[in-house]
Each structure stands twice: as C-alpha cells, then as structure tokens.
Amino acid sequence: MTLLSEYLDAGTLLIINGLIALLSVLALVFAALRIANPEDRRGAMFLAAGYALMALGFGVLISPIFIPGLGSGALWGNALLDLGTIANFLALNAIFHRRGAEFWVLPAAIVMAIAELAIVARIGPDMRAMVALGAGLRACVTMATVFSLWHCNDPSRRPIALILAGFHGAWVVMLVLRIAWWLGNDANGVGHDPTSAFGLTARLLLTWAITPCYLWMIKREVDAELIRYARQDPLTGVANRRVVWQWARPAATGHGAKWA
C-alpha cells in the first residue's frame, strides 16, 4: 500500500479526483435536465450535489499546495468528502427506488463524524484517529450503499445496480485495508497519510465507474420507454396495430398450414 505512494503523488491524485468530480457534476446536471421522471431527476441532482461536495472537499485538501500559508485543511476537506459520500448514498437510494431500508447507517455515520471532530478539538490533528474514523464512516455508508444496490428489484436497472455494487464493495475493501494499516502499524509521529495514494486511486476508480453507469442506466430506461410507446398506446395501455399484426401473423400462418 505504501509502495504505491512512492510512484504516485498524492497532490496530483487530489487534483485529478477534484477534476473528475467536477466533470461528474456537469454530466449529471446535464442528464437531469433531460430526465422526464421527477424521482429520477431528483436522484440525479442528489448525485450531482454529492460530487459537488466531493469536488469542494478535494479543493480544500489541495489548497495548501497552492497557498502555503493557508495551513492544513485535512479535517474540513475530509468532512466535505464524508458529506459527499452520504449524499451519494441518498442519491442512489432515490435512483433505485429504495425506501430507507439501509438508513440505519446515518446515525452511526453522524456519531463517527462527531467523534472525529471531538478528538481533533481535544488533542489536535491525529492522523490515526482521523483516518480510522473518516474511513470507517465512509466504509459503513458505502456498505449500506452496496446493500441498497444489491436489492434493486427493477429488471431494467438491476444489471447496472449489480455492477455498481461490485465497485462499491471493492471501495469498502480498500477503506478497510487503510484502517487496518493505521491500526496495525506504529504511526507515532507520522504527520501525513502514507496510504493516501492508495485511497485516492481507489476513489478515482469509483467515481469513474458511478457516473458512466448512471448515464448508461438512463439510456437503458429511455430505450425501454421508447420500445413501450412503440408497442402500446401510452394513454390506454392497449397494444397498437403493429403488435396485434405481429401476434396475428404466426396464428394465421399456422391456421393456413392446418387446412392446406
């Protein structure tokens, strides 16, 4: 894990993550403006808001690189990333029409966030506590997201939901590995996070997966709606003439063969 930090610069990865998050915001807002379903539109805007919080969080984490006298924004930058993670959880529940079955995770996330703030306020920045609690919060919320995606029952959305569940599950594993490193190594006196490159690379891959999968899902839903409108009257739900002829032609062919 720490070997990765020797080849990848954490500052560069922060900038790339911030830019990818901003691009995701633009893509999702553009998609939301074209979505007819109000619930799906709301979900897209929630997802865009989550990525906007993440982009802002990455910006706060990057700011000391460009403004040396600003000081470290690690606590507040990570707090914004935590809020973005929670917003993404709420968004995916709205998009996949889940009704709060996994919302038990939110009180636990709030407790961990308060504990992190209390520790920093009491003893100052402690990387072990900040990484353990921050990554633990994201792992819990992301695991709840995995359950939400895994239990998606919509046939048109389920394949994409399972793909997203796999990516989120991999992110949970990576978060747990970061926590295990900090709890299992003597990190006294370490003023930085040697696992940050590992975590930022994993976050980049997750962001790269979520937005295209969501846009893919929207395309599948629009295609399914067009097919439905082509097969039946949108007002009455009665099959149109084309479908009736498709059903009647095999029957007529069979009838003719019988009497030939």
Buried (B, 14 or more C-beta within 10 A) or exposed (E): BEEBBEEBEBBEBBBBBBEBBBBBBEBBBEBBEEBEEEEBBBBBBBBBBBBBBBBBBBBBBBBBEEEEEEEBBBBBBBBBBBBBBBBBBBBBBBBBBBEEEBBEBBEBBEEBBEBBBEBBEEEEEBBBBBBBBBBBBBBBBBBBBBBBBBBBEEEEBBBBBEBBBBBBBBBBEBBBBBBBBBEEBEBEEEEEBBBBBBBBBBBBBBBBBBBEBBBEBBEBBEEEBEEEEEEBEEEEEEEEEEEEEEEEEEEEEEEEEEEE
